[in-house]
Amino acid sequence: MLVLNSDFITEEFGDRFAYNLNVNFQTKTTIIDFGRYITEDSVPNKKMIFRNIIWQEFSEFDFSNIFNTIEIDRSFAVFYKKKKKYFENMEKYIPEKVLVELMTKDLYFYSFVQTKGLNCFVVTERELEIQIL
């Protein structure tokens, strides 16, 4: 069985270009397509699929969007320490129901450390799925 820990995910996806970001609000699914380089002829060759999303944040888009590390936490307390400034800034905008879910449910917290461009995190009820195309 494949173990999806931070080291494995970073080895597979770190320093790759994020080609496409697809968010489906109806199914609470987000898909990020990755590839080696963005050129006229290049196509994505790996995919991250997040299902049953509780909360996500995307910012700082650029032509080149590259992640250095993908961190996985299973504790809201640990995740909160990493994203404390975000939660302080968003305090008035995160519904209380969502905040309670974040603190009490058994969730997966994915934080992306950027090399360039896209900055994001995703919180889900299910483990990340990956596809090698």
GROMACS elastic network, one bead per residue, 0.5 to 0.9 nm:
[ bonds ]
;  ai    aj funct       b0    kb
    3     8     6  0.76545   500
    4     7     6  0.81788   500
    4     8     6  0.61178   500
    4     9     6  0.63400   500
    4    72     6  0.89138   500
    4   127     6  0.81194   500
    4   128     6  0.77298   500
    4   129     6  0.86883   500
    5     8     6  0.54626   500
    5     9     6  0.62390   500
    5    10     6  0.85569   500
    5    71     6  0.82194   500
    5    72     6  0.67983   500
    6     9     6  0.52065   500
    6    10     6  0.59281   500
    6    11     6  0.84261   500
    6    69     6  0.78316   500
    6    70     6  0.59320   500
    6    71     6  0.51485   500
    6    72     6  0.55343   500
    6    73     6  0.87487   500
    6   110     6  0.89870   500
    7    10     6  0.51740   500
    7    11     6  0.60369   500
    7    12     6  0.86434   500
    7    69     6  0.83548   500
    7    70     6  0.80349   500
    7    71     6  0.82295   500
    8    11     6  0.50734   500
    8    12     6  0.62236   500
    8    13     6  0.85689   500
    9    12     6  0.51619   500
    9    13     6  0.58965   500
    9    14     6  0.74121   500
    9    69     6  0.81841   500
    9    70     6  0.64945   500
    9    71     6  0.83796   500
    9   130     6  0.88662   500
   10    13     6  0.51878   500
   10    15     6  0.82695   500
   10    67     6  0.85150   500
   10    68     6  0.72948   500
   10    69     6  0.52185   500
   10    70     6  0.54165   500
   10    71     6  0.79812   500
   11    14     6  0.57201   500
   11    15     6  0.87415   500
   11    69     6  0.84892   500
   12    15     6  0.89857   500
   12    16     6  0.85415   500
   12    46     6  0.83918   500
   13    16     6  0.56368   500
   13    17     6  0.84990   500
   13    34     6  0.72958   500
   13    35     6  0.85623   500
   13    46     6  0.77587   500
   13    47     6  0.88429   500
   13    48     6  0.88813   500
   13    67     6  0.75988   500
   13    68     6  0.83483   500
   13    69     6  0.81593   500
   13    70     6  0.80706   500
   14    17     6  0.86320   500
   14    66     6  0.75832   500
   14    67     6  0.54843   500
   14    69     6  0.55868   500
   14    70     6  0.72335   500
   15    36     6  0.81193   500
   15    66     6  0.55958   500
   15    67     6  0.54239   500
   15    68     6  0.52374   500
   15    69     6  0.79631   500
   15   114     6  0.88502   500
   15   115     6  0.73230   500
   16    34     6  0.61380   500
   16    35     6  0.56947   500
   16    36     6  0.52414   500
   16    37     6  0.73448   500
   16    65     6  0.82404   500
   16    66     6  0.56499   500
   16    67     6  0.66774   500
   16    68     6  0.82233   500
   17    33     6  0.84064   500
   17    34     6  0.54531   500
   17    35     6  0.53894   500
   17    36     6  0.59811   500
   17    37     6  0.62092   500
   17    38     6  0.70506   500
   17    44     6  0.86793   500
   17    64     6  0.65569   500
   17    65     6  0.55421   500
   17    67     6  0.74676   500
   18    21     6  0.75149   500
   18    32     6  0.65972   500
   18    33     6  0.58210   500
   18    35     6  0.67463   500
   18    36     6  0.89603   500
   18    38     6  0.89369   500
   18    44     6  0.83904   500
   18    64     6  0.75574   500
   18    65     6  0.53632   500
   18    66     6  0.60987   500
   18    67     6  0.79506   500
   18   118     6  0.82759   500
   19    32     6  0.73011   500
   19    33     6  0.53460   500
   19    34     6  0.53821   500
   19    35     6  0.67438   500
   19    37     6  0.89744   500
   19    38     6  0.74038   500
   19    43     6  0.82565   500
   19    44     6  0.66151   500
   19    64     6  0.84677   500
   19    65     6  0.77231   500
   20    31     6  0.78556   500
   20    32     6  0.56173   500
   20    33     6  0.51191   500
   20    34     6  0.73835   500
   20    44     6  0.85177   500
   21    30     6  0.72519   500
   21    31     6  0.59330   500
   21    33     6  0.67190   500
   22    29     6  0.82110   500
   22    30     6  0.55536   500
   22    31     6  0.50891   500
   22    32     6  0.63900   500
   22    33     6  0.84964   500
   23    27     6  0.89696   500
   23    28     6  0.76435   500
   23    29     6  0.60680   500
   23    31     6  0.65623   500
   23    32     6  0.87818   500
   24    27     6  0.57307   500
   24    28     6  0.57801   500
   24    29     6  0.52483   500
   24    30     6  0.61727   500
   24    31     6  0.85854   500
   25    29     6  0.68104   500
   25    30     6  0.84088   500
   26    29     6  0.79071   500
   27    30     6  0.88559   500
   27    51     6  0.77802   500
   27    52     6  0.75629   500
   27    53     6  0.88607   500
   28    50     6  0.82567   500
   28    51     6  0.60625   500
   28    52     6  0.53401   500
   28    53     6  0.52999   500
   28    54     6  0.79727   500
   29    49     6  0.71869   500
   29    50     6  0.55326   500
   29    52     6  0.63597   500
   29    53     6  0.64160   500
   30    48     6  0.81727   500
   30    49     6  0.59764   500
   30    50     6  0.51474   500
   30    51     6  0.67010   500
   30    53     6  0.79082   500
   30   122     6  0.88601   500
   31    47     6  0.68752   500
   31    48     6  0.56221   500
   31    50     6  0.62862   500
   31    51     6  0.87533   500
   32    46     6  0.85411   500
   32    47     6  0.57492   500
   32    48     6  0.52392   500
   32    49     6  0.67086   500
   32    50     6  0.86407   500
   33    44     6  0.57896   500
   33    45     6  0.74305   500
   33    46     6  0.59523   500
   33    48     6  0.65810   500
   33    49     6  0.88295   500
   34    37     6  0.89178   500
   34    43     6  0.84331   500
   34    44     6  0.50251   500
   34    45     6  0.61056   500
   34    46     6  0.50704   500
   34    47     6  0.59206   500
   34    48     6  0.80761   500
   35    38     6  0.73167   500
   35    42     6  0.77307   500
   35    43     6  0.65463   500
   35    45     6  0.52151   500
   35    46     6  0.63603   500
   35    47     6  0.87893   500
   36    42     6  0.81921   500
   36    43     6  0.86481   500
   36    44     6  0.76606   500
   36    45     6  0.79107   500
   37    42     6  0.67686   500
   37    43     6  0.84872   500
   37    44     6  0.87538   500
   38    41     6  0.80977   500
   38    42     6  0.59213   500
   38    43     6  0.77392   500
   38    44     6  0.87474   500
   38    64     6  0.79527   500
   39    42     6  0.51903   500
   39    43     6  0.83426   500
   40    43     6  0.87466   500
   44    47     6  0.77252   500
   44   133     6  0.77393   500
   45   131     6  0.83610   500
   45   132     6  0.60677   500
   46   130     6  0.73053   500
   46   131     6  0.56300   500
   46   133     6  0.56003   500
   47   129     6  0.82078   500
   47   130     6  0.55529   500
   47   132     6  0.65219   500
   47   133     6  0.76160   500
   48   128     6  0.68645   500
   48   129     6  0.59006   500
   48   131     6  0.66511   500
   49   128     6  0.59725   500
   49   130     6  0.60936   500
   49   131     6  0.80305   500
   50    53     6  0.67883   500
   50   122     6  0.78388   500
   50   123     6  0.85934   500
   50   124     6  0.68999   500
   50   126     6  0.75592   500
   50   127     6  0.75125   500
   50   128     6  0.52781   500
   50   129     6  0.65369   500
   50   130     6  0.89142   500
   51   124     6  0.65085   500
   51   125     6  0.74175   500
   51   126     6  0.62803   500
   51   127     6  0.79847   500
   51   128     6  0.73745   500
   51   129     6  0.83080   500
   52   123     6  0.86563   500
   52   124     6  0.54972   500
   52   125     6  0.54571   500
   52   126     6  0.63109   500
   53    56     6  0.72710   500
   53   122     6  0.71978   500
   53   123     6  0.58532   500
   53   125     6  0.64334   500
   53   126     6  0.80791   500
   54    98     6  0.72517   500
   54   101     6  0.79415   500
   54   102     6  0.76887   500
   54   107     6  0.86936   500
   54   122     6  0.80016   500
   54   123     6  0.55841   500
   54   124     6  0.53792   500
   54   125     6  0.70208   500
   55    98     6  0.77594   500
   55   102     6  0.83801   500
   55   121     6  0.84039   500
   55   122     6  0.61733   500
   55   123     6  0.52407   500
   55   124     6  0.72255   500
   56   120     6  0.73432   500
   56   121     6  0.56230   500
   56   123     6  0.60146   500
   56   124     6  0.86128   500
   57   119     6  0.80727   500
   57   120     6  0.52875   500
   57   121     6  0.55259   500
   57   122     6  0.66497   500
   58    61     6  0.79854   500
   58   118     6  0.68740   500
   58   119     6  0.58132   500
   58   121     6  0.69138   500
   58   122     6  0.86890   500
   59   117     6  0.83124   500
   59   118     6  0.58475   500
   59   119     6  0.51999   500
   59   120     6  0.63202   500
   60    65     6  0.89151   500
   60   116     6  0.88334   500
   60   117     6  0.55286   500
   60   119     6  0.56882   500
   60   120     6  0.85613   500
   61    64     6  0.81037   500
   61    65     6  0.67985   500
   61   116     6  0.88172   500
   61   117     6  0.50342   500
   61   119     6  0.73324   500
   62    65     6  0.58704   500
   62   116     6  0.76750   500
   62   118     6  0.65159   500
   63   117     6  0.73507   500
   64   116     6  0.66341   500
   64   117     6  0.60192   500
   64   118     6  0.82201   500
   65   114     6  0.77374   500
   65   115     6  0.76878   500
   65   116     6  0.54453   500
   65   118     6  0.51180   500
   65   119     6  0.84559   500
   66   113     6  0.88947   500
   66   114     6  0.59791   500
   66   115     6  0.53111   500
   66   116     6  0.51634   500
   66   117     6  0.63705   500
   66   118     6  0.70367   500
   67    70     6  0.72544   500
   67   112     6  0.63249   500
   67   113     6  0.57176   500
   67   115     6  0.51261   500
   67   116     6  0.69118   500
   67   117     6  0.82904   500
   67   118     6  0.78028   500
   67   119     6  0.83108   500
   68   112     6  0.76171   500
   68   113     6  0.56271   500
   68   114     6  0.53780   500
   68   115     6  0.51465   500
   68   116     6  0.84954   500
   69   111     6  0.82957   500
   69   112     6  0.60549   500
   69   113     6  0.51094   500
   69   114     6  0.71162   500
   69   115     6  0.84228   500
   70   110     6  0.67530   500
   70   111     6  0.57414   500
   70   113     6  0.61659   500
   70   114     6  0.87639   500
   71   109     6  0.80032   500
   71   110     6  0.56926   500
   71   111     6  0.50496   500
   71   112     6  0.63554   500
   71   113     6  0.76962   500
   72    79     6  0.87804   500
   72   108     6  0.68982   500
   72   109     6  0.56203   500
   72   111     6  0.65091   500
   72   112     6  0.89819   500
   73    76     6  0.76571   500
   73    78     6  0.69644   500
   73    79     6  0.63415   500
   73   107     6  0.84971   500
   73   108     6  0.61629   500
   73   110     6  0.65835   500
   73   111     6  0.81917   500
   74    78     6  0.80329   500
   74    79     6  0.80152   500
   74   106     6  0.72363   500
   74   107     6  0.59947   500
   74   108     6  0.52205   500
   74   109     6  0.60791   500
   74   110     6  0.89785   500
   75    78     6  0.54303   500
   75    79     6  0.63203   500
   75    80     6  0.85486   500
   75   103     6  0.82148   500
   75   106     6  0.80930   500
   75   107     6  0.75988   500
   75   108     6  0.79717   500
   75   109     6  0.76421   500
   76    80     6  0.57542   500
   76    81     6  0.85361   500
   76   102     6  0.64243   500
   76   103     6  0.56062   500
   76   104     6  0.81611   500
   76   105     6  0.89926   500
   76   107     6  0.81257   500
   76   108     6  0.89389   500
   76   109     6  0.76304   500
   77    80     6  0.50893   500
   77    81     6  0.64034   500
   77    82     6  0.89705   500
   77   103     6  0.77288   500
   78    81     6  0.53526   500
   78    82     6  0.67590   500
   78    83     6  0.89602   500
   79    82     6  0.52669   500
   79    83     6  0.62915   500
   79    84     6  0.82721   500
   79   109     6  0.67607   500
   79   110     6  0.86815   500
   79   111     6  0.82484   500
   80    84     6  0.52440   500
   80    85     6  0.88448   500
   80    86     6  0.88061   500
   80    87     6  0.74885   500
   81    84     6  0.51468   500
   81    85     6  0.86210   500
   82    85     6  0.82313   500
   82    86     6  0.89621   500
   82   111     6  0.87193   500
   83    86     6  0.52911   500
   83    87     6  0.63981   500
   83    88     6  0.87491   500
   83   111     6  0.89915   500
   84    87     6  0.52105   500
   84    88     6  0.61386   500
   84    89     6  0.86196   500
   85    88     6  0.50888   500
   85    89     6  0.61448   500
   85    90     6  0.85408   500
   86    89     6  0.51896   500
   86    90     6  0.60468   500
   86    91     6  0.83755   500
   87    90     6  0.50189   500
   87    91     6  0.56405   500
   87    94     6  0.83500   500
   88    91     6  0.52442   500
   88    92     6  0.86170   500
   89    92     6  0.78102   500
   89    93     6  0.86517   500
   90    93     6  0.52095   500
   90    94     6  0.61961   500
   91    94     6  0.59283   500
   91    95     6  0.86279   500
   92    95     6  0.78549   500
   93    96     6  0.89899   500
   94    97     6  0.83896   500
   94    98     6  0.67100   500
   94    99     6  0.66924   500
   95    98     6  0.53434   500
   95    99     6  0.64147   500
   95   100     6  0.88133   500
   96   100     6  0.61642   500
   96   101     6  0.86176   500
   97   100     6  0.52251   500
   97   101     6  0.63281   500
   97   102     6  0.87491   500
   98   101     6  0.50192   500
   98   102     6  0.61648   500
   98   103     6  0.86756   500
   99   102     6  0.50369   500
   99   103     6  0.62841   500
   99   104     6  0.86581   500
  100   103     6  0.51565   500
  100   104     6  0.60007   500
  100   105     6  0.80959   500
  101   104     6  0.52549   500
  101   105     6  0.53434   500
  101   106     6  0.87667   500
  101   107     6  0.87859   500
  102   105     6  0.61000   500
  102   106     6  0.83878   500
  102   107     6  0.73521   500
  102   123     6  0.81403   500
  103   106     6  0.86792   500
  103   107     6  0.89887   500
  104   107     6  0.86001   500
  105   125     6  0.80699   500
  106   125     6  0.69724   500
  107   123     6  0.68114   500
  107   124     6  0.57659   500
  107   126     6  0.71291   500
  107   127     6  0.84314   500
  108   122     6  0.81896   500
  108   123     6  0.56482   500
  108   124     6  0.52678   500
  108   125     6  0.62171   500
  108   126     6  0.67571   500
  108   127     6  0.64196   500
  108   128     6  0.82071   500
  109   121     6  0.74239   500
  109   122     6  0.61660   500
  109   124     6  0.67349   500
  110   120     6  0.86226   500
  110   121     6  0.54907   500
  110   122     6  0.51779   500
  110   123     6  0.61604   500
  110   124     6  0.82832   500
  110   128     6  0.87496   500
  111   119     6  0.88025   500
  111   120     6  0.65415   500
  111   122     6  0.67222   500
  111   123     6  0.86862   500
  112   118     6  0.86994   500
  112   119     6  0.65932   500
  112   120     6  0.56657   500
  112   121     6  0.58800   500
  112   122     6  0.86157   500
  113   119     6  0.70229   500
  113   120     6  0.79194   500
  113   121     6  0.89825   500
  114   117     6  0.66967   500
  114   118     6  0.66147   500
  114   119     6  0.59396   500
  114   120     6  0.83513   500
  115   118     6  0.86600   500
  116   119     6  0.82976   500
  123   126     6  0.89306   500
  124   127     6  0.71793   500
  124   128     6  0.80928   500
  126   129     6  0.87247   500
